[in-house]
């Protein structure tokens, strides 16, 4: 009888297992958040946003980014660098939302919808790559 394969956690390399666990959470979360706030899905989502909500979202982004960087702060020349860069990006964006909530809100409202959709499209592609790489089977033999 064939053993069930665990594509996310079964590789021999402990670092790879940890990397895939982080990516397995980060990638789908990025996809869900980006698709849910995409202007074509919810065009009026940010119309009535207030600085305390910007501050709160910044705090949550900072915590998530810090957790990612603490767990995975490696710069290798492969897909795993996307996780590290995402962590640092969330930390910096979270801090800017926390300390400059009002000015961040004003600047984000002045960005055109096309630019916003382009940036979100790039981030969505990163989320898709992270998700695919995290859930695909490892090329190494799996533990039993």
C-alpha positions, 0 to 999 in steps of 0.5 A, spaced: 500 500 500 502 506 498 504 511 503 500 518 503 505 523 501 505 530 505 508 535 500 508 540 505 512 537 510 515 531 508 522 533 506 528 530 509 531 537 510 528 541 516 529 548 514 525 546 507 519 543 512 519 550 516 520 554 509 514 550 506 510 551 513 511 558 513 509 559 505 503 554 506 500 560 510 503 566 507 501 564 500 494 563 501 493 568 506 496 573 501 492 571 495 485 571 499 487 578 502 489 581 495 483 578 491 478 580 497 480 587 496 481 588 489 478 594 486 474 590 481 471 585 487 470 591 492 470 598 488 468 602 495 472 598 500 477 604 502 472 610 501 470 611 508 477 608 511 479 612 518 486 613 521 485 608 527 483 602 522 489 604 518 493 604 524 490 597 526 492 594 520 499 596 520 500 593 527 497 587 524 502 587 518 508 589 522 506 583 527 505 578 521 512 581 518 516 580 524 514 573 525 516 571 518 522 575 519 524 571 525 522 564 523 525 565 516 530 571 514 534 567 509 537 570 502 538 564 498 537 565 490 531 561 490 523 562 491 524 562 498 527 569 498 520 571 496 518 569 503 524 573 506 522 579 502 515 579 504 516 579 511 520 585 511 515 588 506 510 587 511 514 590 517 516 596 513 509 597 510 506 596 517 510 601 521 509 606 516 501 605 517 502 605 524 506 611 525 504 615 519 496 613 519 493 620 516 498 621 511 498 614 509 491 614 508 491 621 504 497 618 499 493 611 498 487 615 496 491 619 491 494 613 487 490 611 481 486 605 480 490 602 475 497 603 479 493 600 485 491 594 481 498 593 477 501 593 484 496 588 487 497 584 481 505 583 482 503 581 489 498 576 487 503 573 483 508 573 488 503 569 493 501 564 487 508 563 487 509 562 494 503 557 494 505 553 489 512 552 491 510 551 498 505 545 496 508 542 491 512 535 492 519 535 494 524 532 489 527 529 495 525 522 498 520 523 503 520 521 511 516 515 513 
